Amino acid sequence: MQMLYNSDSFAVVQFDMVQAGSTAPSGGSGPGGTAEPALLTHGGYEIVDKFARKEVFLQGAMAESFKTGVEALIETRPSEEEIDDYIERFASLMQQPVILH
């Protein structure tokens, strides 16, 4: 888990979950001629709207789309307001209320 962005309006956290997968060659063999375990990475982005107190977890194609958009935006050296405007495009997906335990 890594905090990527935190403004007065939004917070974005990246989640990477790495699992040991089936054994597969990874460009070479392990000791004794055995294959090394392949690592599978799954995860996504949690976006929290602090004012609406709602959040969404993006994964798969939606997470890749979000990442691509953010990378393109970062190249333009955006202001905090421009980043918030981009994140606000995902506000309609935020249905899960934020509840503190």
C-alpha positions as semicolon CSV with decimal commas, in nm:
position;residue;x (nm);y (nm);z (nm)
1;M;0,000;0,000;0,000
2;Q;0,139;0,339;-0,100
3;M;-0,018;0,685;-0,069
4;L;0,017;0,844;-0,412
5;Y;-0,183;1,164;-0,371
6;N;-0,341;1,353;-0,083
7;S;-0,517;1,688;-0,122
8;D;-0,793;1,863;0,069
9;S;-1,046;1,695;-0,166
10;F;-0,908;1,352;-0,257
11;A;-0,671;1,077;-0,150
12;V;-0,534;0,809;-0,384
13;V;-0,372;0,492;-0,252
14;Q;-0,208;0,224;-0,466
15;F;-0,241;-0,138;-0,358
16;D;-0,004;-0,405;-0,493
17;M;-0,071;-0,763;-0,395
18;V;0,204;-1,005;-0,495
19;Q;0,129;-1,376;-0,474
20;A;0,355;-1,671;-0,534
21;G;0,222;-1,844;-0,843
22;S;0,292;-2,169;-1,012
23;T;0,649;-2,250;-1,098
24;A;0,757;-2,117;-1,432
25;P;1,091;-2,040;-1,590
26;S;1,192;-1,679;-1,537
27;G;1,475;-1,656;-1,783
28;G;1,680;-1,920;-1,606
29;S;1,660;-2,215;-1,376
30;G;1,684;-2,223;-1,002
31;P;1,931;-2,437;-0,809
32;G;1,939;-2,799;-0,915
33;G;1,765;-2,728;-1,246
34;T;1,428;-2,642;-1,089
35;A;1,213;-2,360;-1,215
36;E;1,171;-2,050;-1,001
37;P;0,823;-1,955;-0,879
38;A;0,649;-1,692;-1,092
39;L;0,515;-1,386;-0,913
40;L;0,171;-1,256;-1,006
41;T;0,091;-0,893;-0,928
42;H;-0,266;-0,785;-0,865
43;G;-0,390;-0,464;-0,714
44;G;-0,543;-0,133;-0,797
45;Y;-0,614;0,217;-0,676
46;E;-0,844;0,334;-0,399
47;I;-0,976;0,687;-0,454
48;V;-1,143;0,865;-0,163
49;D;-1,356;1,178;-0,203
50;K;-1,307;1,346;0,135
51;F;-1,603;1,585;0,103
52;A;-1,858;1,329;-0,021
53;R;-1,710;1,067;0,216
54;K;-1,724;0,801;-0,057
55;E;-1,462;0,584;-0,223
56;V;-1,403;0,350;-0,512
57;F;-1,147;0,076;-0,573
58;L;-1,027;0,059;-0,934
59;Q;-0,869;-0,259;-1,065
60;G;-0,805;-0,427;-1,397
61;A;-0,867;-0,222;-1,712
62;M;-1,013;0,070;-1,517
63;A;-0,700;0,089;-1,299
64;E;-0,478;0,081;-1,608
65;S;-0,684;0,361;-1,765
66;F;-0,654;0,567;-1,446
67;K;-0,276;0,508;-1,433
68;T;-0,230;0,603;-1,800
69;G;-0,431;0,922;-1,752
70;V;-0,235;1,021;-1,442
71;E;0,098;0,956;-1,615
72;A;-0,007;1,177;-1,909
73;L;-0,124;1,448;-1,670
74;I;0,200;1,440;-1,469
75;E;0,401;1,513;-1,785
76;T;0,228;1,854;-1,804
77;R;0,335;1,949;-1,447
78;P;-0,024;2,006;-1,331
79;S;-0,145;2,212;-1,038
80;E;-0,326;2,048;-0,747
81;E;-0,653;2,181;-0,892
82;E;-0,586;2,011;-1,228
83;I;-0,511;1,681;-1,056
84;D;-0,829;1,711;-0,848
85;D;-1,026;1,785;-1,168
86;Y;-0,891;1,466;-1,326
87;I;-0,973;1,256;-1,019
88;E;-1,320;1,411;-1,001
89;R;-1,400;1,237;-1,332
90;F;-1,421;0,915;-1,129
91;A;-1,664;1,061;-0,872
92;S;-1,968;0,899;-1,035
93;L;-1,813;0,558;-0,960
94;M;-1,778;0,633;-0,589
95;Q;-2,067;0,452;-0,424
96;Q;-1,901;0,301;-0,118
97;P;-1,935;0,523;0,191
98;V;-1,621;0,584;0,394
99;I;-1,677;0,448;0,744
100;L;-1,425;0,474;1,025
101;H;-1,396;0,184;1,268
